């Protein structure tokens, strides 16, 4: 089944853009103003996106469901793979003592935790972004920062 998306279904770019922004606004409002848990806010944003796609943009419901499922797999599987590898790497470095060496090296540069944070976040973050990308810098630098306390 082929479906051609119409980017301006109402003939007014302001209305079409406002409707396209509804899922993001729903999720951010749920997080920021209503203090709803992140996974519930994300679900609310997903439901809003599916409803806007079906009722405002005329997307067939089964196609909207498949697109949501595909988007979930596209986002979760690579991120899950990175997290699994980070857990494996962290366990490996903990068992052979490499993580303690890294902690001592980083904490020996300076006692100021703010400078340690900058060194880890920018130096390791930039290195891992160049080497692997796709969320790896956040996972690795978060593990290092948690290890440093």
Helices and strands as residue ranges (DSSP letters): H 13-32, H 38-51, I 52-56, H 61-96, H 98-109, H 113-118, I 119-124, H 125-131, H 136-148
